[in-house]
Structure formats: structure tokens, C-alpha cells
Amino acid sequence: TVYTALNILNHAGIDVPHFPFKTLGVLAAKHDRHHHSMLSGNYASITPLPDIIFGTVE
């Protein structure tokens, strides 16, 4: 359930400026960049480890 809630927040595009939810905003912004540039890298869905290993992390 925690993973599902974080997944929903990551895809909702909500910007919450208050701690502790501000951290989620940073993660959501990184996730937006991930989807924006799917042609050049950032292919991992749960962890950036495959992108780090294959040099496709942005």
C-alpha cells in the first residue's frame, strides 16, 4: 500500500511545499523528468540501479 500511495503521488503532479511532503515533491519532479526523456534513458521503474549500471541515468 505504501508503494501504491507513492506511485499515485508521483504520477499526480501535485506540488506539496510543506515538510515531510516536500520530499515527495522532489521525487515527483525527478519522476516527471524520467517520463519526459524516456528516449534517452531513465528506464528503471523502481530503482535507478539499472540506469546507473548501463549509463542511462539522467
PyMOL Python script that loads the backbone (N, CA, C, O; Angstrom):
from pymol import cmd

cmd.read_pdbstr("""\
ATOM      1  N   THR A   1       0.808  -1.212   0.000  1.00  0.00           N
ATOM      2  CA  THR A   1       0.000   0.000   0.000  1.00  0.00           C
ATOM      3  C   THR A   1       0.844   1.267   0.000  1.00  0.00           C
ATOM      4  O   THR A   1       0.465   2.265  -0.612  1.00  0.00           O
ATOM      5  N   VAL A   2       1.979   1.233   0.679  1.00  0.00           N
ATOM      6  CA  VAL A   2       2.859   2.407   0.673  1.00  0.00           C
ATOM      7  C   VAL A   2       3.385   2.646  -0.738  1.00  0.00           C
ATOM      8  O   VAL A   2       3.411   3.784  -1.208  1.00  0.00           O
ATOM      9  N   TYR A   3       3.801   1.588  -1.410  1.00  0.00           N
ATOM     10  CA  TYR A   3       4.293   1.724  -2.786  1.00  0.00           C
ATOM     11  C   TYR A   3       3.205   2.293  -3.691  1.00  0.00           C
ATOM     12  O   TYR A   3       3.476   3.165  -4.516  1.00  0.00           O
ATOM     13  N   THR A   4       1.993   1.810  -3.542  1.00  0.00           N
ATOM     14  CA  THR A   4       0.883   2.294  -4.363  1.00  0.00           C
ATOM     15  C   THR A   4       0.615   3.769  -4.103  1.00  0.00           C
ATOM     16  O   THR A   4       0.409   4.536  -5.043  1.00  0.00           O
ATOM     17  N   ALA A   5       0.616   4.173  -2.840  1.00  0.00           N
ATOM     18  CA  ALA A   5       0.385   5.580  -2.496  1.00  0.00           C
ATOM     19  C   ALA A   5       1.478   6.466  -3.082  1.00  0.00           C
ATOM     20  O   ALA A   5       1.181   7.525  -3.635  1.00  0.00           O
ATOM     21  N   LEU A   6       2.734   6.052  -2.971  1.00  0.00           N
ATOM     22  CA  LEU A   6       3.837   6.832  -3.542  1.00  0.00           C
ATOM     23  C   LEU A   6       3.749   6.871  -5.058  1.00  0.00           C
ATOM     24  O   LEU A   6       4.047   7.898  -5.669  1.00  0.00           O
ATOM     25  N   ASN A   7       3.349   5.778  -5.666  1.00  0.00           N
ATOM     26  CA  ASN A   7       3.197   5.724  -7.111  1.00  0.00           C
ATOM     27  C   ASN A   7       2.111   6.694  -7.581  1.00  0.00           C
ATOM     28  O   ASN A   7       2.281   7.378  -8.591  1.00  0.00           O
ATOM     29  N   ILE A   8       1.014   6.752  -6.859  1.00  0.00           N
ATOM     30  CA  ILE A   8      -0.062   7.690  -7.196  1.00  0.00           C
ATOM     31  C   ILE A   8       0.424   9.124  -7.051  1.00  0.00           C
ATOM     32  O   ILE A   8       0.178   9.952  -7.928  1.00  0.00           O
ATOM     33  N   LEU A   9       1.112   9.428  -5.952  1.00  0.00           N
ATOM     34  CA  LEU A   9       1.626  10.788  -5.747  1.00  0.00           C
ATOM     35  C   LEU A   9       2.646  11.168  -6.816  1.00  0.00           C
ATOM     36  O   LEU A   9       2.663  12.310  -7.276  1.00  0.00           O
ATOM     37  N   ASN A  10       3.488  10.230  -7.211  1.00  0.00           N
ATOM     38  CA  ASN A  10       4.488  10.510  -8.244  1.00  0.00           C
ATOM     39  C   ASN A  10       3.849  10.859  -9.577  1.00  0.00           C
ATOM     40  O   ASN A  10       4.380  11.683 -10.321  1.00  0.00           O
ATOM     41  N   HIS A  11       2.722  10.243  -9.886  1.00  0.00           N
ATOM     42  CA  HIS A  11       2.079  10.468 -11.177  1.00  0.00           C
ATOM     43  C   HIS A  11       1.013  11.554 -11.146  1.00  0.00           C
ATOM     44  O   HIS A  11       0.518  11.955 -12.199  1.00  0.00           O
ATOM     45  N   ALA A  12       0.648  12.041  -9.960  1.00  0.00           N
ATOM     46  CA  ALA A  12      -0.429  13.025  -9.843  1.00  0.00           C
ATOM     47  C   ALA A  12       0.015  14.436 -10.213  1.00  0.00           C
ATOM     48  O   ALA A  12      -0.817  15.266 -10.578  1.00  0.00           O
ATOM     49  N   GLY A  13       1.301  14.717 -10.124  1.00  0.00           N
ATOM     50  CA  GLY A  13       1.791  16.054 -10.449  1.00  0.00           C
ATOM     51  C   GLY A  13       1.452  17.083  -9.389  1.00  0.00           C
ATOM     52  O   GLY A  13       1.376  18.274  -9.689  1.00  0.00           O
ATOM     53  N   ILE A  14       1.249  16.647  -8.159  1.00  0.00           N
ATOM     54  CA  ILE A  14       0.905  17.548  -7.066  1.00  0.00           C
ATOM     55  C   ILE A  14       2.183  18.099  -6.452  1.00  0.00           C
ATOM     56  O   ILE A  14       3.113  17.345  -6.165  1.00  0.00           O
ATOM     57  N   ASP A  15       2.232  19.410  -6.252  1.00  0.00           N
ATOM     58  CA  ASP A  15       3.381  20.045  -5.612  1.00  0.00           C
ATOM     59  C   ASP A  15       2.989  20.436  -4.197  1.00  0.00           C
ATOM     60  O   ASP A  15       2.211  21.369  -4.003  1.00  0.00           O
ATOM     61  N   VAL A  16       3.526  19.724  -3.201  1.00  0.00           N
ATOM     62  CA  VAL A  16       3.221  19.995  -1.799  1.00  0.00           C
ATOM     63  C   VAL A  16       4.468  20.603  -1.163  1.00  0.00           C
ATOM     64  O   VAL A  16       5.474  19.911  -1.006  1.00  0.00           O
ATOM     65  N   PRO A  17       4.420  21.897  -0.792  1.00  0.00           N
ATOM     66  CA  PRO A  17       5.622  22.592  -0.340  1.00  0.00           C
ATOM     67  C   PRO A  17       5.991  22.403   1.131  1.00  0.00           C
ATOM     68  O   PRO A  17       6.979  22.983   1.579  1.00  0.00           O
ATOM     69  N   HIS A  18       5.237  21.617   1.896  1.00  0.00           N
ATOM     70  CA  HIS A  18       5.484  21.518   3.333  1.00  0.00           C
ATOM     71  C   HIS A  18       6.116  20.182   3.705  1.00  0.00           C
ATOM     72  O   HIS A  18       5.760  19.141   3.154  1.00  0.00           O
ATOM     73  N   PHE A  19       7.069  20.223   4.659  1.00  0.00           N
ATOM     74  CA  PHE A  19       7.701  19.022   5.190  1.00  0.00           C
ATOM     75  C   PHE A  19       6.638  18.182   5.886  1.00  0.00           C
ATOM     76  O   PHE A  19       5.762  18.766   6.525  1.00  0.00           O
ATOM     77  N   PRO A  20       6.651  16.871   5.808  1.00  0.00           N
ATOM     78  CA  PRO A  20       7.587  15.995   5.130  1.00  0.00           C
ATOM     79  C   PRO A  20       7.214  15.732   3.677  1.00  0.00           C
ATOM     80  O   PRO A  20       7.923  15.010   2.977  1.00  0.00           O
ATOM     81  N   PHE A  21       6.116  16.306   3.221  1.00  0.00           N
ATOM     82  CA  PHE A  21       5.642  16.034   1.865  1.00  0.00           C
ATOM     83  C   PHE A  21       6.460  16.741   0.798  1.00  0.00           C
ATOM     84  O   PHE A  21       6.364  16.407  -0.383  1.00  0.00           O
ATOM     85  N   LYS A  22       7.275  17.728   1.210  1.00  0.00           N
ATOM     86  CA  LYS A  22       8.133  18.424   0.252  1.00  0.00           C
ATOM     87  C   LYS A  22       9.078  17.430  -0.428  1.00  0.00           C
ATOM     88  O   LYS A  22       9.376  17.558  -1.616  1.00  0.00           O
ATOM     89  N   THR A  23       9.540  16.451   0.328  1.00  0.00           N
ATOM     90  CA  THR A  23      10.410  15.413  -0.223  1.00  0.00           C
ATOM     91  C   THR A  23       9.712  14.675  -1.357  1.00  0.00           C
ATOM     92  O   THR A  23      10.340  14.339  -2.361  1.00  0.00           O
ATOM     93  N   LEU A  24       8.423  14.423  -1.203  1.00  0.00           N
ATOM     94  CA  LEU A  24       7.670  13.746  -2.257  1.00  0.00           C
ATOM     95  C   LEU A  24       7.616  14.600  -3.513  1.00  0.00           C
ATOM     96  O   LEU A  24       7.623  14.076  -4.627  1.00  0.00           O
ATOM     97  N   GLY A  25       7.562  15.929  -3.333  1.00  0.00           N
ATOM     98  CA  GLY A  25       7.567  16.833  -4.481  1.00  0.00           C
ATOM     99  C   GLY A  25       8.858  16.733  -5.266  1.00  0.00           C
ATOM    100  O   GLY A  25       8.849  16.772  -6.496  1.00  0.00           O
ATOM    101  N   VAL A  26       9.970  16.603  -4.556  1.00  0.00           N
ATOM    102  CA  VAL A  26      11.276  16.449  -5.211  1.00  0.00           C
ATOM    103  C   VAL A  26      11.302  15.140  -5.989  1.00  0.00           C
ATOM    104  O   VAL A  26      11.773  15.096  -7.125  1.00  0.00           O
ATOM    105  N   LEU A  27      10.799  14.085  -5.381  1.00  0.00           N
ATOM    106  CA  LEU A  27      10.749  12.794  -6.066  1.00  0.00           C
ATOM    107  C   LEU A  27       9.828  12.848  -7.277  1.00  0.00           C
ATOM    108  O   LEU A  27      10.127  12.262  -8.317  1.00  0.00           O
ATOM    109  N   ALA A  28       8.704  13.553  -7.141  1.00  0.00           N
ATOM    110  CA  ALA A  28       7.770  13.673  -8.263  1.00  0.00           C
ATOM    111  C   ALA A  28       8.400  14.447  -9.413  1.00  0.00           C
ATOM    112  O   ALA A  28       8.195  14.103 -10.576  1.00  0.00           O
ATOM    113  N   ALA A  29       9.169  15.496  -9.097  1.00  0.00           N
ATOM    114  CA  ALA A  29       9.842  16.271 -10.147  1.00  0.00           C
ATOM    115  C   ALA A  29      10.856  15.400 -10.883  1.00  0.00           C
ATOM    116  O   ALA A  29      10.959  15.462 -12.108  1.00  0.00           O
ATOM    117  N   LYS A  30      11.609  14.584 -10.131  1.00  0.00           N
ATOM    118  CA  LYS A  30      12.564  13.671 -10.760  1.00  0.00           C
ATOM    119  C   LYS A  30      11.812  12.654 -11.621  1.00  0.00           C
ATOM    120  O   LYS A  30      12.268  12.290 -12.705  1.00  0.00           O
ATOM    121  N   HIS A  31      10.673  12.206 -11.137  1.00  0.00           N
ATOM    122  CA  HIS A  31       9.884  11.232 -11.882  1.00  0.00           C
ATOM    123  C   HIS A  31       9.337  11.844 -13.173  1.00  0.00           C
ATOM    124  O   HIS A  31       9.264  11.168 -14.199  1.00  0.00           O
ATOM    125  N   ASP A  32       8.953  13.119 -13.121  1.00  0.00           N
ATOM    126  CA  ASP A  32       8.496  13.807 -14.338  1.00  0.00           C
ATOM    127  C   ASP A  32       9.607  13.851 -15.377  1.00  0.00           C
ATOM    128  O   ASP A  32       9.368  13.613 -16.561  1.00  0.00           O
ATOM    129  N   ARG A  33      10.826  14.156 -14.930  1.00  0.00           N
ATOM    130  CA  ARG A  33      11.962  14.168 -15.857  1.00  0.00           C
ATOM    131  C   ARG A  33      12.183  12.772 -16.434  1.00  0.00           C
ATOM    132  O   ARG A  33      12.529  12.615 -17.605  1.00  0.00           O
ATOM    133  N   HIS A  34      11.976  11.768 -15.591  1.00  0.00           N
ATOM    134  CA  HIS A  34      12.117  10.375 -16.022  1.00  0.00           C
ATOM    135  C   HIS A  34      11.178  10.079 -17.193  1.00  0.00           C
ATOM    136  O   HIS A  34      11.597   9.483 -18.186  1.00  0.00           O
ATOM    137  N   HIS A  35       9.928  10.485 -17.084  1.00  0.00           N
ATOM    138  CA  HIS A  35       8.966  10.221 -18.157  1.00  0.00           C
ATOM    139  C   HIS A  35       9.187  11.128 -19.363  1.00  0.00           C
ATOM    140  O   HIS A  35       8.898  10.740 -20.495  1.00  0.00           O
ATOM    141  N   HIS A  36       9.691  12.318 -19.125  1.00  0.00           N
ATOM    142  CA  HIS A  36       9.883  13.274 -20.213  1.00  0.00           C
ATOM    143  C   HIS A  36      10.961  12.816 -21.195  1.00  0.00           C
ATOM    144  O   HIS A  36      10.870  13.071 -22.396  1.00  0.00           O
ATOM    145  N   SER A  37      11.960  12.151 -20.680  1.00  0.00           N
ATOM    146  CA  SER A  37      13.094  11.796 -21.538  1.00  0.00           C
ATOM    147  C   SER A  37      13.264  10.283 -21.668  1.00  0.00           C
ATOM    148  O   SER A  37      14.384   9.777 -21.601  1.00  0.00           O
ATOM    149  N   MET A  38      12.180   9.575 -21.850  1.00  0.00           N
ATOM    150  CA  MET A  38      12.251   8.112 -21.943  1.00  0.00           C
ATOM    151  C   MET A  38      13.070   7.631 -23.141  1.00  0.00           C
ATOM    152  O   MET A  38      13.494   6.476 -23.164  1.00  0.00           O
ATOM    153  N   LEU A  39      13.300   8.482 -24.123  1.00  0.00           N
ATOM    154  CA  LEU A  39      14.057   8.060 -25.295  1.00  0.00           C
ATOM    155  C   LEU A  39      15.557   8.029 -25.049  1.00  0.00           C
ATOM    156  O   LEU A  39      16.293   7.367 -25.780  1.00  0.00           O
ATOM    157  N   SER A  40      16.015   8.740 -24.025  1.00  0.00           N
ATOM    158  CA  SER A  40      17.457   8.824 -23.815  1.00  0.00           C
ATOM    159  C   SER A  40      17.936   8.111 -22.561  1.00  0.00           C
ATOM    160  O   SER A  40      19.145   8.016 -22.349  1.00  0.00           O
ATOM    161  N   GLY A  41      17.051   7.614 -21.733  1.00  0.00           N
ATOM    162  CA  GLY A  41      17.483   6.928 -20.527  1.00  0.00           C
ATOM    163  C   GLY A  41      16.399   6.923 -19.470  1.00  0.00           C
ATOM    164  O   GLY A  41      15.228   7.161 -19.767  1.00  0.00           O
ATOM    165  N   ASN A  42      16.791   6.651 -18.233  1.00  0.00           N
ATOM    166  CA  ASN A  42      15.873   6.569 -17.102  1.00  0.00           C
ATOM    167  C   ASN A  42      14.786   5.526 -17.348  1.00  0.00           C
ATOM    168  O   ASN A  42      13.595   5.833 -17.298  1.00  0.00           O
ATOM    169  N   TYR A  43      15.206   4.301 -17.612  1.00  0.00           N
ATOM    170  CA  TYR A  43      14.261   3.237 -17.933  1.00  0.00           C
ATOM    171  C   TYR A  43      13.773   2.460 -16.712  1.00  0.00           C
ATOM    172  O   TYR A  43      12.743   1.790 -16.794  1.00  0.00           O
ATOM    173  N   ALA A  44      14.475   2.529 -15.593  1.00  0.00           N
ATOM    174  CA  ALA A  44      14.107   1.758 -14.413  1.00  0.00           C
ATOM    175  C   ALA A  44      12.838   2.310 -13.774  1.00  0.00           C
ATOM    176  O   ALA A  44      12.632   3.523 -13.741  1.00  0.00           O
ATOM    177  N   SER A  45      11.985   1.419 -13.264  1.00  0.00           N
ATOM    178  CA  SER A  45      10.725   1.875 -12.684  1.00  0.00           C
ATOM    179  C   SER A  45      10.750   1.959 -11.164  1.00  0.00           C
ATOM    180  O   SER A  45      10.031   2.776 -10.590  1.00  0.00           O
ATOM    181  N   ILE A  46      11.547   1.148 -10.503  1.00  0.00           N
ATOM    182  CA  ILE A  46      11.551   1.152  -9.044  1.00  0.00           C
ATOM    183  C   ILE A  46      12.860   1.701  -8.492  1.00  0.00           C
ATOM    184  O   ILE A  46      12.851   2.468  -7.529  1.00  0.00           O
ATOM    185  N   THR A  47      13.967   1.325  -9.078  1.00  0.00           N
ATOM    186  CA  THR A  47      15.272   1.775  -8.608  1.00  0.00           C
ATOM    187  C   THR A  47      16.094   2.270  -9.796  1.00  0.00           C
ATOM    188  O   THR A  47      15.967   1.732 -10.896  1.00  0.00           O
ATOM    189  N   PRO A  48      16.931   3.282  -9.591  1.00  0.00           N
ATOM    190  CA  PRO A  48      17.760   3.766 -10.693  1.00  0.00           C
ATOM    191  C   PRO A  48      18.980   2.890 -10.965  1.00  0.00           C
ATOM    192  O   PRO A  48      19.780   3.212 -11.844  1.00  0.00           O
ATOM    193  N   LEU A  49      19.136   1.793 -10.232  1.00  0.00           N
ATOM    194  CA  LEU A  49      20.329   0.956 -10.354  1.00  0.00           C
ATOM    195  C   LEU A  49      20.605   0.486 -11.784  1.00  0.00           C
ATOM    196  O   LEU A  49      21.750   0.591 -12.223  1.00  0.00           O
ATOM    197  N   PRO A  50      19.622  -0.027 -12.537  1.00  0.00           N
ATOM    198  CA  PRO A  50      19.927  -0.430 -13.919  1.00  0.00           C
ATOM    199  C   PRO A  50      20.416   0.741 -14.772  1.00  0.00           C
ATOM    200  O   PRO A  50      21.321   0.574 -15.590  1.00  0.00           O
ATOM    201  N   ASP A  51      19.825   1.927 -14.586  1.00  0.00           N
ATOM    202  CA  ASP A  51      20.266   3.092 -15.344  1.00  0.00           C
ATOM    203  C   ASP A  51      21.683   3.505 -14.954  1.00  0.00           C
ATOM    204  O   ASP A  51      22.463   3.939 -15.802  1.00  0.00           O
ATOM    205  N   ILE A  52      22.011   3.372 -13.686  1.00  0.00           N
ATOM    206  CA  ILE A  52      23.373   3.692 -13.238  1.00  0.00           C
ATOM    207  C   ILE A  52      24.361   2.702 -13.856  1.00  0.00           C
ATOM    208  O   ILE A  52      25.419   3.100 -14.344  1.00  0.00           O
ATOM    209  N   ILE A  53      24.014   1.416 -13.835  1.00  0.00           N
ATOM    210  CA  ILE A  53      24.897   0.380 -14.378  1.00  0.00           C
ATOM    211  C   ILE A  53      25.127   0.574 -15.874  1.00  0.00           C
ATOM    212  O   ILE A  53      26.255   0.445 -16.349  1.00  0.00           O
ATOM    213  N   PHE A  54      24.060   0.884 -16.622  1.00  0.00           N
ATOM    214  CA  PHE A  54      24.168   0.989 -18.075  1.00  0.00           C
ATOM    215  C   PHE A  54      24.431   2.405 -18.573  1.00  0.00           C
ATOM    216  O   PHE A  54      24.468   2.645 -19.780  1.00  0.00           O
ATOM    217  N   GLY A  55      24.616   3.352 -17.637  1.00  0.00           N
ATOM    218  CA  GLY A  55      24.961   4.720 -18.025  1.00  0.00           C
ATOM    219  C   GLY A  55      23.825   5.495 -18.669  1.00  0.00           C
ATOM    220  O   GLY A  55      24.074   6.408 -19.456  1.00  0.00           O
ATOM    221  N   THR A  56      22.574   5.148 -18.349  1.00  0.00           N
ATOM    222  CA  THR A  56      21.435   5.849 -18.943  1.00  0.00           C
ATOM    223  C   THR A  56      20.711   6.749 -17.949  1.00  0.00           C
ATOM    224  O   THR A  56      19.653   7.289 -18.274  1.00  0.00           O
ATOM    225  N   VAL A  57      21.251   6.923 -16.752  1.00  0.00           N
ATOM    226  CA  VAL A  57      20.612   7.772 -15.740  1.00  0.00           C
ATOM    227  C   VAL A  57      20.805   9.245 -16.093  1.00  0.00           C
ATOM    228  O   VAL A  57      21.863   9.645 -16.580  1.00  0.00           O
ATOM    229  N   GLU A  58      19.785  10.032 -15.845  1.00  0.00           N
ATOM    230  CA  GLU A  58      19.868  11.476 -16.092  1.00  0.00           C
ATOM    231  C   GLU A  58      19.703  12.225 -14.804  1.00  0.00           C
ATOM    232  O   GLU A  58      19.741  13.455 -14.795  1.00  0.00           O
TER     233      GLU A  58
END
""", "prot")
cmd.dss("prot")
cmd.show_as("cartoon", "prot")
cmd.util.cbc("prot")
cmd.orient("prot")
